Amino acid sequence: MEKTKIVNKSADNTSLWKTFLESEFFFNYRHNTSAIIGSILVLIAILVAVFGKFIAPQNPYDLSAINLSDAYLPPAWLTGGDSKFLLGTDNQGRCILSAIIYGSVSSLTIGLVGMIASCIIGTTLGLISGYYGGRIDAFIMRIADIQLSFPSMLIALFMMSIFGRGIDKLLIALTMVGWVTYARTVRGETLSIKNKEYVDAARTIGIPNLQIILKHIMPNVITSVIVLATIQVGNFILTEATLSFLGVGVPITEPSLGLLVKTGFDVLFSGLWWTSVFPGLYIMLVVFGINLLGDFLRDELNPNLK
């Protein structure tokens, strides 16, 4: 009996995989160069963040591994470069390549965790606001309107000035900035769905509101949430880099791509361009890849664009 269940489960998984490979979504993905390039860039960024520390030439935050006499060495292919430091070194003699690898872990983690927290809070409030309406809806949306009347970066700067520097404080600030987009989008879609015939039928037969929200409304808004979440990861990485560049984000003792750009910017016009350009270029490529993938998902998962 157990053997039969295992065989059936394996057959179901094979059938699902075959269905996916034959789907219109996968067909469009295979013929979309931008989506493939975006996927490759995102995959590389994830692999670097997960496994990079095992292959990094140096631990740039281990004082015993760095030497001040190696400060400001140019990239290995330029005159005066050292083969040990492919992308050169910074003012402390740290390997730029290693610093980028270590910094990418913090930046991607902040982007992903901040997105997840914003998504959960914003989606929950959007569903509640759109489904129940009335005073609850008015209260939540007035808070959203007030927050949207200020630039997101200004709100993040204000909150970081109150909380102080730190990854945990930065995540709180990003969550407070990012939930509004989900809430307004989900609320709008919930308002258009809650009066559909199948939702009215579910209410008529006495299905609890929570079950209606989770089983009948949530599946219909999840595609928009996925698109927003994908794009927001890139936005949060840029926000973290900006806050760290301004000196109010990640502490100087923690690796961060934004801090690397800031450190290099101080000497950018002295000819030591590699200390700032390479970290900035890496940020650009990661966010570019995320945006390409997000654009593809938006076009494929939004029926109004087809």
C-alpha positions in Angstrom: 0.0 0.0 0.0 2.8 2.4 1.0 4.6 1.6 -2.2 1.5 2.4 -4.3 1.2 5.8 -2.5 4.9 6.6 -3.3 4.4 5.7 -6.9 1.3 7.8 -7.2 3.0 10.8 -5.6 5.9 10.5 -7.9 3.6 10.3 -10.9 1.7 13.4 -9.7 4.9 15.3 -9.4 6.0 14.2 -12.9 2.6 15.3 -14.3 2.8 18.7 -12.6 6.3 19.2 -13.9 5.3 18.2 -17.4 2.3 20.5 -17.2 4.5 23.4 -16.2 7.0 22.7 -19.0 4.1 22.7 -21.5 2.5 25.8 -20.1 2.1 29.2 -21.8 4.0 30.8 -19.0 7.1 28.7 -19.5 6.8 29.0 -23.3 6.8 32.8 -23.0 9.7 32.7 -20.5 11.9 30.6 -22.8 11.3 33.2 -25.6 11.9 36.2 -23.4 15.5 37.2 -23.5 15.1 39.9 -20.8 13.5 37.4 -18.4 16.3 34.9 -18.9 19.0 37.5 -18.4 17.3 38.7 -15.3 17.0 35.1 -14.0 20.7 34.5 -14.6 21.7 37.8 -12.8 19.4 37.0 -9.8 20.7 33.4 -9.6 24.3 34.6 -9.6 23.5 37.1 -6.9 21.9 34.3 -4.7 24.8 31.9 -5.3 27.3 34.6 -4.4 25.4 35.4 -1.2 25.0 31.8 -0.2 28.3 30.3 -1.2 30.5 33.3 -1.7 32.1 33.2 1.7 33.6 29.8 1.0 35.4 31.0 -2.1 36.2 34.6 -1.2 39.9 35.3 -1.3 39.8 37.0 2.1 37.7 37.7 5.1 37.7 41.5 4.8 36.3 41.9 8.3 39.0 39.8 10.0 41.6 42.2 11.2 44.3 39.5 11.2 43.7 38.9 7.4 44.2 42.5 6.2 47.4 44.6 5.9 47.4 48.4 5.7 50.4 48.2 3.4 48.1 46.7 0.7 45.8 49.8 0.8 44.6 51.2 -2.5 46.1 48.6 -4.7 44.6 48.9 -8.2 42.8 45.9 -9.9 45.1 43.0 -10.9 45.2 43.9 -14.6 46.5 47.4 -14.0 50.0 48.5 -13.3 50.8 48.1 -9.6 48.0 45.5 -9.1 48.4 42.3 -7.2 47.0 39.0 -8.5 45.7 38.3 -4.9 43.3 41.2 -5.3 41.5 40.8 -8.5 39.4 44.0 -8.1 42.0 45.9 -6.0 41.8 47.0 -2.4 40.3 49.8 -0.3 41.8 52.2 2.2 42.3 49.4 4.8 43.9 47.0 2.4 40.7 44.9 2.1 40.1 42.9 -1.0 37.3 44.6 -2.9 36.0 41.4 -4.4 35.8 39.8 -1.0 34.1 42.9 0.5 31.5 42.8 -2.3 30.8 39.1 -1.6 30.4 39.6 2.1 28.4 42.8 1.6 26.0 41.1 -0.8 24.9 38.7 2.0 23.7 41.6 4.2 22.2 43.6 1.3 20.2 40.6 -0.1 19.1 39.5 3.3 17.8 43.0 4.2 16.0 43.1 0.8 14.4 39.7 1.2 13.5 39.9 4.9 12.2 43.5 4.5 10.1 42.5 1.5 8.6 39.5 3.4 7.7 41.6 6.4 6.2 44.3 4.3 4.3 41.8 2.2 2.8 40.0 5.2 1.7 43.2 6.9 0.5 45.1 3.8 -1.4 42.2 2.3 -3.1 41.4 5.6 -4.2 45.0 6.2 -5.3 45.3 2.5 -7.5 42.2 2.8 -9.0 43.4 6.0 -9.5 46.9 4.7 -11.1 45.8 1.4 -13.3 43.0 2.8 -14.7 44.6 5.9 -14.8 48.3 4.7 -16.4 50.9 6.9 -14.4 52.5 9.7 -11.7 49.8 9.5 -11.1 50.6 5.9 -11.2 54.4 6.5 -8.7 54.1 9.4 -6.2 52.0 7.5 -6.4 54.0 4.3 -6.0 57.3 6.1 -2.8 56.1 7.6 -1.6 54.9 4.2 -2.5 58.3 2.7 -0.6 60.2 5.3 2.4 58.0 4.8 2.2 58.4 1.0 2.2 62.1 1.3 5.9 62.0 2.3 8.8 60.6 0.2 9.7 57.0 1.3 13.4 57.9 1.7 12.5 60.8 4.0 10.4 58.5 6.2 13.2 55.9 6.3 15.8 58.6 7.2 13.5 59.9 10.0 12.9 56.5 11.5 16.6 55.6 11.3 17.5 58.8 13.1 15.1 57.7 15.9 16.0 54.0 16.1 19.7 54.4 15.4 21.9 52.3 13.1 21.6 48.6 12.8 20.3 45.9 10.5 17.3 45.2 12.8 16.4 48.9 12.9 16.8 49.1 9.1 14.4 46.2 8.6 11.8 48.0 10.8 12.2 51.2 8.8 11.9 49.4 5.4 8.9 47.4 6.6 7.2 50.7 7.7 7.9 52.2 4.3 7.0 49.2 2.2 3.7 47.9 3.5 1.6 50.7 2.0 2.0 49.6 -1.6 0.7 46.1 -0.8 -2.1 47.4 1.3 -3.5 49.7 -1.4 -3.1 47.2 -4.2 -4.7 44.3 -2.3 -7.5 46.5 -1.0 -8.4 47.6 -4.6 -8.5 44.0 -5.8 -10.4 42.8 -2.8 -13.1 45.4 -3.4 -13.6 44.1 -6.9 -13.7 40.5 -5.8 -15.8 40.5 -2.6 -19.0 41.1 -4.4 -18.6 38.3 -7.0 -21.2 35.6 -7.1 -19.1 32.8 -5.7 -18.1 35.0 -2.7 -21.8 35.9 -2.1 -22.7 32.2 -2.3 -20.0 31.4 0.3 -21.4 34.0 2.7 -25.0 32.7 2.1 -24.1 29.1 3.1 -22.4 30.4 6.3 -18.7 30.0 5.5 -16.7 32.2 8.1 -15.2 35.4 6.8 -11.6 34.3 7.5 -12.1 31.2 5.4 -13.7 33.3 2.6 -10.7 35.7 2.6 -8.1 32.9 2.6 -9.8 30.5 0.1 -11.8 32.8 -2.2 -10.1 36.2 -2.2 -6.4 35.6 -1.4 -5.8 33.3 -4.4 -7.1 36.0 -6.7 -4.8 38.7 -5.4 -1.7 36.6 -4.9 -0.4 37.3 -8.5 -0.2 41.0 -7.9 1.5 40.5 -4.6 4.1 38.3 -6.2 4.9 41.0 -8.8 5.1 43.7 -6.2 7.3 41.6 -4.0 9.8 40.8 -6.8 10.2 44.5 -7.7 10.4 45.6 -4.0 13.4 43.4 -3.3 15.4 45.5 -5.7 14.0 48.8 -4.3 14.9 47.7 -0.8 18.5 46.9 -1.8 18.8 50.4 -3.3 17.2 51.9 -0.2 19.6 50.1 2.1 22.6 51.1 -0.1 21.4 54.7 0.0 20.9 54.8 3.8 24.2 53.2 4.4 25.9 55.6 2.0 24.4 58.5 4.0 25.7 57.0 7.2 22.4 56.0 8.8 22.0 52.5 7.7 24.2 49.4 8.4 26.8 50.0 11.1 30.4 50.4 9.8 31.3 47.1 11.6 28.9 45.2 9.3 29.5 44.4 5.6 27.3 46.4 3.2 27.4 47.3 -0.4 26.2 50.8 0.4 29.1 51.3 2.9 31.6 50.1 0.3 30.3 52.7 -2.2 30.5 55.4 0.5 34.1 54.5 1.4 35.2 54.6 -2.2 33.3 57.8 -3.0 35.5 59.7 -0.6 38.5 59.1 -2.9 36.6 58.6 -6.2 38.0 61.8 -7.8 41.6 61.0 -6.7 41.9 58.3 -9.4 41.1 55.4 -7.0 37.9 54.7 -8.9 37.8 50.9 -8.3 36.9 51.3 -4.6 33.5 52.7 -5.4 32.8 51.7 -9.0 32.9 47.9 -8.5 30.5 47.8 -5.5 28.2 50.2 -7.3 28.3 48.2 -10.5 27.4 45.0 -8.5 24.4 46.8 -7.0 23.3 47.9 -10.4 23.5 44.4 -11.9 21.6 42.8 -9.1 18.8 45.4 -9.1 18.7 45.3 -12.9 18.3 41.5 -12.9 15.5 41.7 -10.3 13.7 44.4 -12.3 13.9 42.4 -15.5 12.4 39.4 -13.8 9.8 41.5 -12.1 8.8 43.1 -15.5 8.3 39.7 -17.0 6.2 38.4 -14.0 4.1 41.6 -14.2 3.3 41.1 -17.9 2.6 37.4 -17.5 0.6 37.4 -14.2 -1.5 40.5 -14.8 -4.4 39.5 -17.0 -5.2 43.2 -17.8 -1.9 43.4 -19.7 -2.6 40.5 -22.0 
